[in-house]
Amino acid sequence: MNDTAPVLAVRGLCKTFKRNGVSAEALSEVSFALMPGEILGIVGESGCGKSTLLRCIACLEKPTAGEIELDGRNVAGKRPADVCRKLQMVFQDAAASFDPRMKTGAAIDESIRQLVGLSGGAVKERRDELIRQAGLDPALAERYPSKLSGGQCQRLAIARALAGSPEALLCDEVTSALDVSAQAQIAGLLTALRRELGLSIVFVSHDLALVGGVCDRIIVMRGGRIAETGMAKEILTSPKEEYTKLLLSSVLTVEGE
């Protein structure tokens, strides 16, 4: 893996928000690389900067400083359209990511036209392929988001994200709004897509136990900084930082109750 160029390289990323004349540092000197075919987990308590980091990478937020290298060029602060063919973001609230007035299939069709340039019957063929790839019946494309379960909606959101054959998915708490069964199904789907498509995935979550079962490596964030990073097994069994140990102990305490 070390001899292979990363899909994505983040270097010294910083993000400061200013509200009412007061500055708040959301990210400070965050650096990491995402390798081809890797699932990289990013964990930490609420407010630690996980989602802000993903939004900066997806060009939905402009970082204050630092670089985001994609295909050898710095895309930090660029328009989302500059990265959307290579990177696609999947959000926590899948239903809210769809237009409630539009059937989910029409939303996927729109992405296919924009990202791939297909038209006519080829759009429906590609849409049906994507929905099957997400483990669903293409007939669900005729439903509105409000008529789908949370798990179904998230699968369709993943199908839409795959429309342009991206190299990487940025998954922001994609299982947190789901029940335990649906969480496991989405985690299994992402693992299968990594294997079948060679996708790289950034998997952001507050659930260290779930991340440990899905990811190859884990980054632990605290207060906008990287507190610890390592292979998933090492982080789960031999954490070096006290903060990581506290996160793990809280998981064990909840599971043991």
VMD Tcl script that draws the C-alpha trace (Angstrom):
set ca {
  {0.00 0.00 0.00}
  {2.88 2.38 0.77}
  {4.10 2.21 -2.86}
  {0.71 3.30 -4.19}
  {-0.33 6.92 -4.59}
  {-3.19 7.91 -2.30}
  {-6.63 8.65 -3.69}
  {-6.76 11.66 -1.42}
  {-4.16 13.47 0.70}
  {-5.07 16.03 3.37}
  {-2.23 18.20 4.66}
  {-2.34 20.66 7.54}
  {-6.05 21.34 7.19}
  {-7.43 24.08 9.43}
  {-10.91 25.55 9.70}
  {-11.92 28.49 11.88}
  {-15.51 29.72 12.11}
  {-16.26 33.31 13.06}
  {-19.60 34.24 14.57}
  {-20.42 37.60 16.13}
  {-16.76 38.51 16.17}
  {-15.77 35.35 18.05}
  {-13.47 32.77 16.44}
  {-13.88 29.03 17.01}
  {-11.32 26.56 15.73}
  {-13.06 23.51 14.26}
  {-10.00 21.86 12.65}
  {-6.32 22.28 13.42}
  {-3.44 20.82 11.39}
  {-5.31 17.68 10.25}
  {-3.26 15.49 7.90}
  {-3.90 12.00 6.52}
  {-3.99 9.98 3.29}
  {-6.75 7.75 1.92}
  {-5.35 4.81 -0.01}
  {-6.97 2.97 -2.95}
  {-9.50 0.39 -1.78}
  {-9.23 1.45 1.85}
  {-12.02 2.10 4.33}
  {-10.77 4.75 6.73}
  {-12.76 5.39 9.87}
  {-12.88 8.77 11.60}
  {-14.31 8.72 15.11}
  {-14.73 11.05 18.04}
  {-17.35 12.66 20.21}
  {-19.87 15.17 18.86}
  {-18.27 18.49 17.97}
  {-14.78 17.09 17.44}
  {-14.65 18.22 13.80}
  {-15.48 14.99 11.94}
  {-18.29 16.38 9.78}
  {-16.51 19.69 9.20}
  {-13.52 17.74 7.91}
  {-15.67 15.84 5.42}
  {-17.42 19.02 4.28}
  {-14.06 20.66 3.63}
  {-12.89 17.67 1.60}
  {-16.12 17.73 -0.44}
  {-15.65 21.49 -1.03}
  {-18.85 22.29 0.85}
  {-16.80 24.32 3.33}
  {-13.72 26.40 2.56}
  {-10.80 25.57 4.87}
  {-8.91 28.39 6.53}
  {-5.57 26.79 5.66}
  {-4.07 23.56 4.37}
  {-4.25 21.42 1.25}
  {-6.58 18.73 -0.08}
  {-4.79 16.92 -2.87}
  {-6.88 15.04 -5.41}
  {-5.26 13.70 -8.60}
  {-2.14 15.70 -7.86}
  {-3.89 19.08 -7.52}
  {-4.96 21.10 -4.53}
  {-8.76 21.36 -4.53}
  {-9.14 23.03 -1.12}
  {-11.77 25.74 -1.39}
  {-12.76 24.87 -4.97}
  {-16.33 24.45 -6.17}
  {-18.05 21.12 -5.34}
  {-18.35 20.48 -9.10}
  {-14.55 20.30 -9.30}
  {-14.44 17.17 -7.16}
  {-17.84 15.51 -7.55}
  {-16.76 13.08 -10.28}
  {-14.00 11.76 -8.02}
  {-15.57 12.21 -4.57}
  {-19.18 11.80 -3.52}
  {-20.60 12.53 -0.10}
  {-23.37 10.51 1.56}
  {-25.15 12.30 4.38}
  {-26.58 11.22 7.72}
  {-30.18 12.14 6.90}
  {-30.73 10.32 3.62}
  {-34.37 11.40 3.25}
  {-33.43 15.08 3.64}
  {-30.78 14.72 0.94}
  {-33.53 14.00 -1.61}
  {-36.05 16.55 -2.88}
  {-39.30 15.50 -1.15}
  {-41.28 16.54 -4.25}
  {-39.27 14.23 -6.50}
  {-39.34 10.45 -6.75}
  {-36.03 8.94 -5.72}
  {-35.48 7.46 -9.17}
  {-35.81 10.89 -10.79}
  {-33.17 12.23 -8.39}
  {-30.79 9.43 -9.35}
  {-31.54 10.07 -13.05}
  {-30.58 13.71 -12.57}
  {-27.19 12.73 -11.13}
  {-26.60 10.30 -13.98}
  {-27.28 12.97 -16.59}
  {-25.07 15.52 -14.86}
  {-22.14 13.28 -13.99}
  {-22.12 10.78 -16.86}
  {-23.90 12.59 -19.68}
  {-26.23 9.74 -20.55}
  {-29.69 10.35 -22.00}
  {-32.83 8.50 -23.03}
  {-33.19 4.84 -22.11}
  {-29.54 4.59 -21.08}
  {-30.33 6.68 -18.00}
  {-32.93 4.20 -16.72}
  {-30.62 1.25 -17.45}
  {-27.85 2.86 -15.43}
  {-30.26 3.81 -12.64}
  {-31.60 0.25 -12.35}
  {-28.03 -1.08 -12.30}
  {-27.10 1.29 -9.47}
  {-30.17 0.43 -7.40}
  {-29.51 -3.30 -7.76}
  {-25.89 -2.65 -6.80}
  {-27.23 -1.09 -3.61}
  {-29.21 -4.27 -2.91}
  {-32.69 -2.98 -3.74}
  {-35.46 -3.61 -6.25}
  {-35.41 -0.94 -9.01}
  {-39.19 -0.60 -8.52}
  {-38.43 1.50 -5.41}
  {-37.32 4.27 -7.79}
  {-41.02 5.11 -8.19}
  {-41.41 6.03 -4.53}
  {-40.96 9.35 -2.82}
  {-38.41 9.55 0.04}
  {-41.20 9.78 2.63}
  {-42.52 6.40 1.49}
  {-39.26 4.55 2.14}
  {-37.67 3.19 5.29}
  {-34.51 4.84 6.60}
  {-32.39 1.94 5.40}
  {-33.93 1.95 1.93}
  {-33.46 5.70 1.62}
  {-29.81 5.45 2.64}
  {-29.20 2.67 0.11}
  {-30.73 4.82 -2.63}
  {-28.57 7.74 -1.52}
  {-25.53 5.49 -1.90}
  {-26.78 4.38 -5.33}
  {-27.05 8.02 -6.39}
  {-23.53 8.71 -5.08}
  {-22.19 5.95 -7.33}
  {-23.73 7.46 -10.48}
  {-20.48 8.99 -11.71}
  {-18.26 6.03 -10.70}
  {-16.35 8.00 -8.04}
  {-13.04 6.84 -6.62}
  {-14.12 7.54 -3.06}
  {-17.23 7.93 -0.93}
  {-17.31 10.33 2.01}
  {-19.82 8.84 4.45}
  {-20.92 11.21 7.20}
  {-22.67 9.32 10.04}
  {-24.60 7.31 7.45}
  {-25.77 4.72 9.99}
  {-26.49 6.86 13.05}
  {-30.18 7.47 12.24}
  {-30.86 3.76 11.58}
  {-31.78 0.85 13.82}
  {-29.14 -1.78 14.61}
  {-30.25 -4.15 11.84}
  {-30.19 -1.43 9.17}
  {-26.81 -0.21 10.46}
  {-25.33 -3.65 9.91}
  {-26.84 -3.84 6.42}
  {-25.40 -0.47 5.36}
  {-22.01 -1.39 6.80}
  {-22.13 -4.66 4.87}
  {-23.11 -2.83 1.67}
  {-20.17 -0.44 1.94}
  {-17.78 -3.33 2.53}
  {-19.18 -5.14 -0.52}
  {-18.90 -2.03 -2.71}
  {-15.28 -1.60 -1.65}
  {-14.58 -5.18 -2.70}
  {-16.58 -5.11 -5.96}
  {-15.72 -1.61 -7.20}
  {-12.36 -0.97 -5.59}
  {-13.87 2.05 -3.83}
  {-12.07 3.99 -1.16}
  {-14.32 5.11 1.69}
  {-14.05 7.61 4.52}
  {-16.46 6.40 7.18}
  {-17.23 9.04 9.82}
  {-19.03 7.87 12.94}
  {-19.25 8.35 16.70}
  {-19.69 4.55 17.02}
  {-16.21 3.14 17.61}
  {-17.47 -0.45 17.76}
  {-19.14 -0.21 14.34}
  {-16.12 1.53 12.80}
  {-13.86 -1.21 14.17}
  {-15.84 -3.85 12.31}
  {-15.82 -2.02 8.98}
  {-12.58 -0.06 8.66}
  {-8.97 -0.89 7.89}
  {-7.56 2.13 9.71}
  {-9.03 4.50 12.27}
  {-8.39 8.17 13.00}
  {-9.51 9.33 16.44}
  {-10.31 13.06 16.60}
  {-10.57 15.32 19.62}
  {-11.14 19.05 19.61}
  {-10.48 19.42 15.88}
  {-7.17 17.56 16.02}
  {-6.07 13.98 15.37}
  {-5.57 12.40 18.79}
  {-4.49 8.98 17.53}
  {-4.37 6.96 14.33}
  {-3.56 3.36 13.50}
  {-4.82 0.08 12.14}
  {-8.32 -0.71 13.37}
  {-7.24 -3.77 15.35}
  {-4.47 -1.83 17.09}
  {-6.76 1.05 18.02}
  {-9.41 -1.30 19.41}
  {-7.09 -3.60 21.34}
  {-4.08 -1.44 22.25}
  {-4.98 2.25 22.20}
  {-2.12 4.56 23.20}
  {-4.00 7.74 24.09}
  {-6.14 8.16 27.20}
  {-8.90 9.78 25.15}
  {-9.15 6.70 22.91}
  {-9.22 4.47 25.99}
  {-12.10 6.54 27.36}
  {-14.02 6.19 24.08}
  {-13.50 2.44 24.14}
  {-14.49 2.13 27.80}
  {-17.71 4.02 27.12}
  {-18.55 1.55 24.32}
  {-17.82 -1.41 26.57}
  {-19.90 0.10 29.39}
  {-22.94 0.64 27.14}
  {-22.66 -2.84 25.60}
  {-22.29 -4.41 29.01}
  {-25.43 -2.84 30.45}
}
mol new
graphics top color blue
foreach p $ca { graphics top sphere $p radius 0.5 }
foreach p [lrange $ca 0 end-1] q [lrange $ca 1 end] { graphics top cylinder $p $q radius 0.2 }
display resetview
